[in-house]
C-alpha cells in the first residue's frame, strides 16, 4: 500500500473531486452530519478553521485549511474489499499517521497530528484504464479541539504510516511497490520507443496515456518541452527518475539508438556494359620447300597474341578498342576511384589512351567531372623501349590524373 499526503489551498475543488468525480463513491463522513453535500462540507471545514484562527498565538495566519491523502493498495491487497473495509482502511491510515512521531528538520521537538479527531470525508475512485481502486481522504487542518494539525514533513509521515499498515497486514512495503511500478513504466516507455517508426513526441505521450498512465508535459515560455511526469494512481515519477535516457532532452537520441540507420558502404561504380569477343588465333600456314641434300631445323609456328574488343560509349560516340588479354586485367583490377569523383570510369579512359583515342579519352574524363590533373600530349603513344605491360600502366596512371576533380579557385572579394 502507498499513502501520499499534500496540503492544498483549493479545498472546495478537492472535496468535489473526491466525491463527485465520475464513478466516485462516498465511503465515509466523520464528525459532520450525514447527507451533507460537497459545498457544505468545505464551508464547515473552512468556517471551523477561521473560527479558531484567533486562538493561534504563534506562526503566521493559517491560509490552507485542508490536507489531502491518497491511499492506494494493490489489486491483490484490496481484493474482495467491501465499502466497510475501505472505510476501516481510511480510519486505520489516520490512526497510524497520528501515532507517528517525527522531529522535522530545524525543530527541537517531536510533532504529532490528530487527524482522527478532525472533520474528514473519503471517496473511492477507480482508475479508468486499469480499474485499480484507491481512496481519496480530505481532512480539516484544525481538529475538533481547535488545535492545528502540524504538517511539517507530512509526506514522509504518511509513508511511515503506510509502512506500519503494510507490516501489520503482511503487504508489500511502499518502496517495493514504487520500484515495481517504476520498472513497469520504464519497460513500457522502452517498448513504445522501439515500436515507433518515426520519432513523434505527441504520439509517444498518446501511447502512454492509452496504456493508462497519466502524463503531464512541462513547457518553457517558448513552448519548448523541458520535462514531463508519468504515473498511475499514487505513483508519479519524473522522467529522470524513470531513467536518464527517457528525459525530454534525451528522448529523441534514445529513439535513434533503437532505430540505427544502415551503414553506407562506398562501392565502386559498375563499369558500363560492353560487348567483348576474343579474336581466334589463326595458325600460320606452312609452305612446302623442295628437298635439299642438307637437312635444316624445323621452326615451330609462333602463337599470335589474343585480344579482347570493347565498345566504349564516349561523348564523341562509341569507340571500339582492342586490348591484349595480357594487359586487360591491369585496367580492370588496378583502376581506383579518384577522391571526390565517384562517377569516373578510370578503366575506360585508360583503354582509350591505350588504343590511341586521345580526344575521346579527354572528353570522357571531363564529362565525369575530371580535368584537375595533367593531360596527355598530342603525340601520346607507346615508346620504343616499352612493352604492352609498361605502356598499359602508364595509360592507367595518366587516366587517374585526368579524372581528378578540378580545384575551385576563389578570387579576392571587395
Secondary structure by P-SEA (a helix, b strand, c coil): cbbbbbbbcaaaaaaaaacccccccccccccccccccaaaaaaaaaaaaaaacccccccccccccbbbbbbbbcccccccccaaaaaaaaaaaaaaaaacccccccccbbbbbccccccbbbbbbbcccccbbbbbbbbbccccccccccccaaaaaaaaaaaaaaaaaccccaaaaaaaaaaaaaaaaaaaaaacccccaaaaaaaaaaabbbbbbbbccccccccccccccccccccccccccccccaaaaaaaaaccccbbbbbcccccbbbbbbbccccbbbbbbccccbbbbbbccccccccccccccccccbbbbbbbccccccccccccccccccccaaaaaaaaaaacaaaaaaaaaaaaccccbbbbcccccccccccaaaaaaaaaaaaaaaacbbbbbbcccc
